[in-house]
Amino acid sequence: MQNPLRDKLESAALRLDDFLDAAMALGPRENILLSAALDIAQAIEMLNQD
């Protein structure tokens, strides 16, 4: 059975990754997104430890 929380986190991480790949240069807003992506990646790791 799929974990809905894990699915949401993975979806958000993929969208952030796609956005950052398309960004030409990193500014303050992109750095905020990078921080959010890192938080999501860490949350996914925590879920995978279960």
C-alpha positions as a Markdown table, in Angstrom:
| # | Residue | x | y | z |
|---|---|---|---|---|
| 1 | Met | 0.0 | 0.0 | 0.0 |
| 2 | Gln | 1.3 | 3.5 | -0.9 |
| 3 | Asn | 2.0 | 6.0 | 1.8 |
| 4 | Pro | 0.0 | 9.2 | 0.9 |
| 5 | Leu | 2.4 | 11.5 | 2.8 |
| 6 | Arg | 5.5 | 10.0 | 1.0 |
| 7 | Asp | 3.7 | 10.4 | -2.3 |
| 8 | Lys | 2.9 | 14.1 | -1.6 |
| 9 | Leu | 6.5 | 14.8 | -0.5 |
| 10 | Glu | 8.0 | 13.0 | -3.6 |
| 11 | Ser | 5.6 | 14.9 | -5.9 |
| 12 | Ala | 6.6 | 18.3 | -4.3 |
| 13 | Ala | 10.2 | 17.4 | -4.5 |
| 14 | Leu | 10.0 | 16.6 | -8.2 |
| 15 | Arg | 8.2 | 19.8 | -9.0 |
| 16 | Leu | 10.8 | 21.8 | -7.1 |
| 17 | Asp | 13.6 | 19.9 | -8.9 |
| 18 | Asp | 11.9 | 20.7 | -12.3 |
| 19 | Phe | 11.6 | 24.4 | -11.4 |
| 20 | Leu | 15.2 | 24.7 | -10.3 |
| 21 | Asp | 16.4 | 22.9 | -13.4 |
| 22 | Ala | 14.7 | 25.5 | -15.5 |
| 23 | Ala | 16.0 | 28.5 | -13.5 |
| 24 | Met | 18.8 | 30.3 | -15.2 |
| 25 | Ala | 20.4 | 31.7 | -12.0 |
| 26 | Leu | 19.9 | 31.2 | -8.3 |
| 27 | Gly | 18.6 | 34.2 | -6.4 |
| 28 | Pro | 17.0 | 34.6 | -3.0 |
| 29 | Arg | 13.7 | 32.9 | -4.0 |
| 30 | Glu | 15.5 | 30.0 | -5.6 |
| 31 | Asn | 17.5 | 29.5 | -2.4 |
| 32 | Ile | 14.3 | 29.3 | -0.4 |
| 33 | Leu | 13.1 | 26.6 | -2.8 |
| 34 | Leu | 16.4 | 24.8 | -2.4 |
| 35 | Ser | 15.9 | 24.8 | 1.3 |
| 36 | Ala | 12.4 | 23.5 | 1.0 |
| 37 | Ala | 13.6 | 20.8 | -1.4 |
| 38 | Leu | 16.2 | 19.7 | 1.2 |
| 39 | Asp | 13.6 | 19.6 | 3.9 |
| 40 | Ile | 11.4 | 17.5 | 1.7 |
| 41 | Ala | 14.3 | 15.1 | 0.9 |
| 42 | Gln | 15.1 | 14.7 | 4.6 |
| 43 | Ala | 11.4 | 14.0 | 5.4 |
| 44 | Ile | 11.3 | 11.3 | 2.6 |
| 45 | Glu | 14.4 | 9.7 | 4.1 |
| 46 | Met | 12.8 | 9.7 | 7.5 |
| 47 | Leu | 9.7 | 8.0 | 6.1 |
| 48 | Asn | 11.8 | 5.4 | 4.3 |
| 49 | Gln | 13.4 | 4.4 | 7.6 |
| 50 | Asp | 10.1 | 3.0 | 8.8 |
